């Protein structure tokens, strides 16, 4: 039992890191310049923390791909007076690999700059903010968008082509309330800008589109609908969206597919060899050295990646606590070194241990999970008609999107179970806002793939001969949709909750 | 609800007035946010009541950090699951945070016990090891901290935090080359507020104040979204400006810290020095009293005594000085080593100088840092042993540190050695760098410099 409790702690690792950050706080300094001062040992950095990445063929504009990279976890809408924004010293990047080697070929770089309109006040605003140029808004933030073609990290590099696509693009203010930000929708709309060549961009606060029962899952991997079957049984209950009523900040980008593929052309169909692209997002901060000379050019120099994200929940449930800093600094092309973690996932052991009712899935040699998360899957390998999203043998944590698979529903209306339900335009082929990645991954980890995918995984020789175990194929946290509706048009995410009035812990979905 | 700034401040200019209005507004806003939090909590008492304390704490991290209630909930959790390493580690970290918030060193004793239990339950738990390392640092047991930090590095080679424990310990043990390399590694692995502030400190020790400010500004950006960390970083940034005499810039950073965390005690303490420098001793005393009553650290209390003494309130000053000794005894009882701090305090105040020299020698042997050398030099000088003092003064300046107190001590040593020209040059250097470096000694420096 002790072992499984420890495993539960591993599931909650993301939450624990944040707790520790609150606790390993700094102490008061001493009087003299050279006496010991208690600087913080662990520092969470929410503005440089990727929360989720979404990538899908835009349903309302199917010749384009939309990528949303979200930062700042569980942003409390009533965050005043210290309202969140992007970090002015952070290099934000949305990266695309179109050659299957796990290394980005295209990077969209975003740099932010906060202006202080009234230096005599620390207040965010001194009156209603009616437009993006309203003088009552004291701390507007602007950004630049730069496309970099070629491999390599950092802000510049030999052999890389850099194109500035936009400068001084405004972000909307955060949603404060009916007095400060009365017409939020119009502010959000005004902040959408067109990019040269047919793209669109938006950066700002949104309702966090992720939905998951954090409260129950952090409580010994509890799933409320399955409460009676848990090792510590409770009455069954509806799921509660732990992210409900919280905001996040997004960088949303819509780009014609032909600007992202290797052959610079729209795919001819799902089996076009250049149709599948790999996507991830990062945040980097400037590297400093004690003897360095970086005092003057503050916003240039070497950057070190401090956060990266592609597939959901990998950072939380696959990478162990002591390895997170290194994993976040590493490149997806080097993910082979973490492959063992995918093959023997803690979550599967946890599910087997805590839910006696489940048909125990193999907890080692899970090549199916490694394939889904690290290489993609080619359905033709088992006699299927198409390549879903296989990019080759290189193991890299990327969101793999087959741009030759057309959208199946308006934004927000796809089947929440995506490919598991036969909706090939959903996760793990890319990731849409509505995809229920928690339920999909819970079922995948438990070899409860369902009737569509189960036979495929079985044909690949995985899951010990049964990839559609019951009741594993019904697993879920009971939260089946987001607390706010999505928009049918770019940037698709819902308006942020305002600080003045918002509700957390909304109960969504059924047992 | 505490106010955001000096409460007795009367607006003297339009700008001050504006700042006051802003403060009032912000305090109101904070109150509203707290109220919102309370309402939210009672609302969540239904289905989410089963949510464990970890998730609760995760959410509260972005609100006002209420460590008291967090401690209570973690205690419940630890009672329910005594064998869970992570719960014990978090409880230990929460106790350590209470120690920082209250200045009560007894929390370190409780923290250590719980963190040791966590470590015994899971030898690889990086929070338990980092927490134990942090406590050793806070207790000024730097050799212990170095050992624990190394163990943490071995347990979690991909983590940046253990580098902070190791580097801080190396720094205080006077192993500067190693410490700087450790900080460089830490910043290369994870540029964040923890590593930026350490690189800043290292640069400050090397006399590179501009570089220290640049790195601390990066730390400030990396603290966005965490009010306590933002306030701490802003105060450190203010102190860097203060160290080179930029009073207005330092005050602006302290006020910002108070905007972000109303009543933030280190900012009150720092702001008291600003008020004293501006000749507003009454306000300085009021602020220093608030700071020392909120967190009775020896440094805060001694500074209050110095301010009272400087305004001729000898009896009130002696009360504070008496308190310094009691607090230090409490710290020692809870495992904190205060030899170096006690020695500096006693030398500054002329208390049992002969005995204090022996204390300074012991402290220096344990902590051969530039501060260790400076305090020993100052103790030797005040005992009339100025030749030996000069050796240690030179060592205290071996990194190029620009510290007005170090310069002043050197001036006193040169004066004692009968070298008035050199002495005047050092006094002048101290005053040019920071004319208000010490309530106690700046007047002496001014007298001897002319």
HADDOCK unambig.tbl for C-alpha pairs under 7 A between the chains (distance, minus, plus):
assign (segid A and resid 6 and name CA) (segid B and resid 84 and name CA) 6.90 0.50 0.50
assign (segid A and resid 9 and name CA) (segid B and resid 86 and name CA) 6.93 0.50 0.50
assign (segid A and resid 15 and name CA) (segid B and resid 54 and name CA) 6.38 0.50 0.50
assign (segid A and resid 15 and name CA) (segid B and resid 55 and name CA) 6.10 0.50 0.50
assign (segid A and resid 15 and name CA) (segid B and resid 58 and name CA) 5.53 0.50 0.50
assign (segid A and resid 16 and name CA) (segid B and resid 54 and name CA) 6.26 0.50 0.50
assign (segid A and resid 18 and name CA) (segid B and resid 58 and name CA) 5.68 0.50 0.50
assign (segid A and resid 19 and name CA) (segid B and resid 54 and name CA) 6.78 0.50 0.50
assign (segid A and resid 19 and name CA) (segid B and resid 57 and name CA) 5.78 0.50 0.50
assign (segid A and resid 19 and name CA) (segid B and resid 58 and name CA) 5.48 0.50 0.50
assign (segid A and resid 19 and name CA) (segid B and resid 61 and name CA) 6.95 0.50 0.50
assign (segid A and resid 20 and name CA) (segid B and resid 90 and name CA) 6.73 0.50 0.50
assign (segid A and resid 22 and name CA) (segid B and resid 61 and name CA) 6.02 0.50 0.50
assign (segid A and resid 23 and name CA) (segid B and resid 93 and name CA) 5.50 0.50 0.50
assign (segid A and resid 23 and name CA) (segid B and resid 94 and name CA) 5.46 0.50 0.50
assign (segid A and resid 23 and name CA) (segid B and resid 97 and name CA) 5.59 0.50 0.50
assign (segid A and resid 24 and name CA) (segid B and resid 93 and name CA) 6.29 0.50 0.50
assign (segid A and resid 24 and name CA) (segid B and resid 97 and name CA) 6.60 0.50 0.50
assign (segid A and resid 25 and name CA) (segid B and resid 97 and name CA) 6.50 0.50 0.50
assign (segid A and resid 25 and name CA) (segid B and resid 229 and name CA) 6.86 0.50 0.50
assign (segid A and resid 26 and name CA) (segid B and resid 229 and name CA) 6.69 0.50 0.50
assign (segid A and resid 26 and name CA) (segid B and resid 232 and name CA) 6.65 0.50 0.50
assign (segid A and resid 27 and name CA) (segid B and resid 100 and name CA) 5.20 0.50 0.50
assign (segid A and resid 28 and name CA) (segid B and resid 266 and name CA) 5.60 0.50 0.50
assign (segid A and resid 30 and name CA) (segid B and resid 299 and name CA) 6.91 0.50 0.50
assign (segid A and resid 31 and name CA) (segid B and resid 299 and name CA) 6.58 0.50 0.50
assign (segid A and resid 33 and name CA) (segid B and resid 403 and name CA) 6.37 0.50 0.50
assign (segid A and resid 34 and name CA) (segid B and resid 205 and name CA) 6.67 0.50 0.50
assign (segid A and resid 34 and name CA) (segid B and resid 371 and name CA) 5.96 0.50 0.50
assign (segid A and resid 35 and name CA) (segid B and resid 371 and name CA) 6.34 0.50 0.50
assign (segid A and resid 38 and name CA) (segid B and resid 138 and name CA) 6.92 0.50 0.50
assign (segid A and resid 39 and name CA) (segid B and resid 194 and name CA) 6.59 0.50 0.50
assign (segid A and resid 39 and name CA) (segid B and resid 197 and name CA) 6.93 0.50 0.50
assign (segid A and resid 40 and name CA) (segid B and resid 194 and name CA) 5.43 0.50 0.50
assign (segid A and resid 41 and name CA) (segid B and resid 161 and name CA) 5.31 0.50 0.50
assign (segid A and resid 41 and name CA) (segid B and resid 164 and name CA) 5.85 0.50 0.50
assign (segid A and resid 41 and name CA) (segid B and resid 194 and name CA) 5.65 0.50 0.50
assign (segid A and resid 42 and name CA) (segid B and resid 161 and name CA) 5.55 0.50 0.50
assign (segid A and resid 42 and name CA) (segid B and resid 194 and name CA) 6.41 0.50 0.50
assign (segid A and resid 43 and name CA) (segid B and resid 192 and name CA) 6.60 0.50 0.50
assign (segid A and resid 43 and name CA) (segid B and resid 193 and name CA) 6.00 0.50 0.50
assign (segid A and resid 43 and name CA) (segid B and resid 194 and name CA) 5.75 0.50 0.50
assign (segid A and resid 45 and name CA) (segid B and resid 192 and name CA) 6.87 0.50 0.50
assign (segid A and resid 45 and name CA) (segid B and resid 222 and name CA) 5.78 0.50 0.50
assign (segid A and resid 45 and name CA) (segid B and resid 223 and name CA) 6.33 0.50 0.50
assign (segid A and resid 46 and name CA) (segid B and resid 225 and name CA) 6.37 0.50 0.50
assign (segid A and resid 47 and name CA) (segid B and resid 224 and name CA) 6.78 0.50 0.50
assign (segid A and resid 74 and name CA) (segid B and resid 59 and name CA) 6.93 0.50 0.50
assign (segid A and resid 76 and name CA) (segid B and resid 62 and name CA) 6.67 0.50 0.50
assign (segid A and resid 78 and name CA) (segid B and resid 33 and name CA) 6.25 0.50 0.50
assign (segid A and resid 80 and name CA) (segid B and resid 29 and name CA) 6.90 0.50 0.50
assign (segid A and resid 81 and name CA) (segid B and resid 26 and name CA) 6.51 0.50 0.50
assign (segid A and resid 81 and name CA) (segid B and resid 29 and name CA) 6.69 0.50 0.50
assign (segid A and resid 81 and name CA) (segid B and resid 30 and name CA) 6.99 0.50 0.50
assign (segid A and resid 82 and name CA) (segid B and resid 260 and name CA) 6.51 0.50 0.50
assign (segid A and resid 84 and name CA) (segid B and resid 225 and name CA) 6.13 0.50 0.50
assign (segid A and resid 87 and name CA) (segid B and resid 221 and name CA) 6.20 0.50 0.50
assign (segid A and resid 88 and name CA) (segid B and resid 221 and name CA) 6.97 0.50 0.50
assign (segid A and resid 89 and name CA) (segid B and resid 218 and name CA) 6.93 0.50 0.50
assign (segid A and resid 89 and name CA) (segid B and resid 221 and name CA) 6.49 0.50 0.50
assign (segid A and resid 121 and name CA) (segid B and resid 19 and name CA) 6.75 0.50 0.50
assign (segid A and resid 121 and name CA) (segid B and resid 22 and name CA) 6.64 0.50 0.50
assign (segid A and resid 215 and name CA) (segid B and resid 48 and name CA) 6.25 0.50 0.50
assign (segid A and resid 215 and name CA) (segid B and resid 51 and name CA) 4.32 0.50 0.50
assign (segid A and resid 215 and name CA) (segid B and resid 52 and name CA) 6.81 0.50 0.50
assign (segid A and resid 215 and name CA) (segid B and resid 55 and name CA) 6.24 0.50 0.50
assign (segid A and resid 216 and name CA) (segid B and resid 51 and name CA) 5.89 0.50 0.50
assign (segid A and resid 218 and name CA) (segid B and resid 52 and name CA) 6.68 0.50 0.50
assign (segid A and resid 218 and name CA) (segid B and resid 55 and name CA) 6.64 0.50 0.50
assign (segid A and resid 219 and name CA) (segid B and resid 51 and name CA) 6.02 0.50 0.50
assign (segid A and resid 219 and name CA) (segid B and resid 52 and name CA) 5.52 0.50 0.50
assign (segid A and resid 285 and name CA) (segid B and resid 191 and name CA) 5.94 0.50 0.50
assign (segid A and resid 286 and name CA) (segid B and resid 191 and name CA) 6.74 0.50 0.50
assign (segid A and resid 287 and name CA) (segid B and resid 187 and name CA) 6.34 0.50 0.50
assign (segid A and resid 287 and name CA) (segid B and resid 188 and name CA) 6.04 0.50 0.50
assign (segid A and resid 287 and name CA) (segid B and resid 191 and name CA) 6.05 0.50 0.50
assign (segid A and resid 288 and name CA) (segid B and resid 187 and name CA) 6.41 0.50 0.50
assign (segid A and resid 289 and name CA) (segid B and resid 184 and name CA) 5.27 0.50 0.50
assign (segid A and resid 289 and name CA) (segid B and resid 199 and name CA) 6.62 0.50 0.50
assign (segid A and resid 290 and name CA) (segid B and resid 180 and name CA) 6.22 0.50 0.50
assign (segid A and resid 290 and name CA) (segid B and resid 184 and name CA) 6.44 0.50 0.50
assign (segid A and resid 290 and name CA) (segid B and resid 199 and name CA) 5.29 0.50 0.50
assign (segid A and resid 290 and name CA) (segid B and resid 202 and name CA) 6.21 0.50 0.50
assign (segid A and resid 290 and name CA) (segid B and resid 203 and name CA) 5.72 0.50 0.50
assign (segid A and resid 295 and name CA) (segid B and resid 210 and name CA) 6.51 0.50 0.50
assign (segid A and resid 295 and name CA) (segid B and resid 211 and name CA) 4.76 0.50 0.50
assign (segid A and resid 295 and name CA) (segid B and resid 214 and name CA) 5.31 0.50 0.50
assign (segid A and resid 304 and name CA) (segid B and resid 188 and name CA) 6.74 0.50 0.50
assign (segid A and resid 304 and name CA) (segid B and resid 191 and name CA) 6.87 0.50 0.50
assign (segid A and resid 306 and name CA) (segid B and resid 190 and name CA) 6.05 0.50 0.50
assign (segid A and resid 306 and name CA) (segid B and resid 191 and name CA) 6.99 0.50 0.50
assign (segid A and resid 322 and name CA) (segid B and resid 126 and name CA) 6.58 0.50 0.50
assign (segid A and resid 322 and name CA) (segid B and resid 156 and name CA) 4.58 0.50 0.50
assign (segid A and resid 322 and name CA) (segid B and resid 158 and name CA) 5.85 0.50 0.50
assign (segid A and resid 322 and name CA) (segid B and resid 159 and name CA) 5.53 0.50 0.50
assign (segid A and resid 323 and name CA) (segid B and resid 156 and name CA) 6.74 0.50 0.50
assign (segid A and resid 323 and name CA) (segid B and resid 158 and name CA) 4.60 0.50 0.50
assign (segid A and resid 323 and name CA) (segid B and resid 159 and name CA) 6.16 0.50 0.50
assign (segid A and resid 324 and name CA) (segid B and resid 158 and name CA) 6.82 0.50 0.50
assign (segid A and resid 324 and name CA) (segid B and resid 159 and name CA) 6.89 0.50 0.50
assign (segid A and resid 325 and name CA) (segid B and resid 158 and name CA) 5.84 0.50 0.50
assign (segid A and resid 325 and name CA) (segid B and resid 159 and name CA) 5.29 0.50 0.50
assign (segid A and resid 325 and name CA) (segid B and resid 160 and name CA) 6.57 0.50 0.50
assign (segid A and resid 325 and name CA) (segid B and resid 190 and name CA) 6.75 0.50 0.50
assign (segid A and resid 326 and name CA) (segid B and resid 158 and name CA) 4.78 0.50 0.50
assign (segid A and resid 326 and name CA) (segid B and resid 159 and name CA) 6.66 0.50 0.50
assign (segid A and resid 326 and name CA) (segid B and resid 189 and name CA) 6.95 0.50 0.50
assign (segid A and resid 505 and name CA) (segid B and resid 44 and name CA) 6.73 0.50 0.50
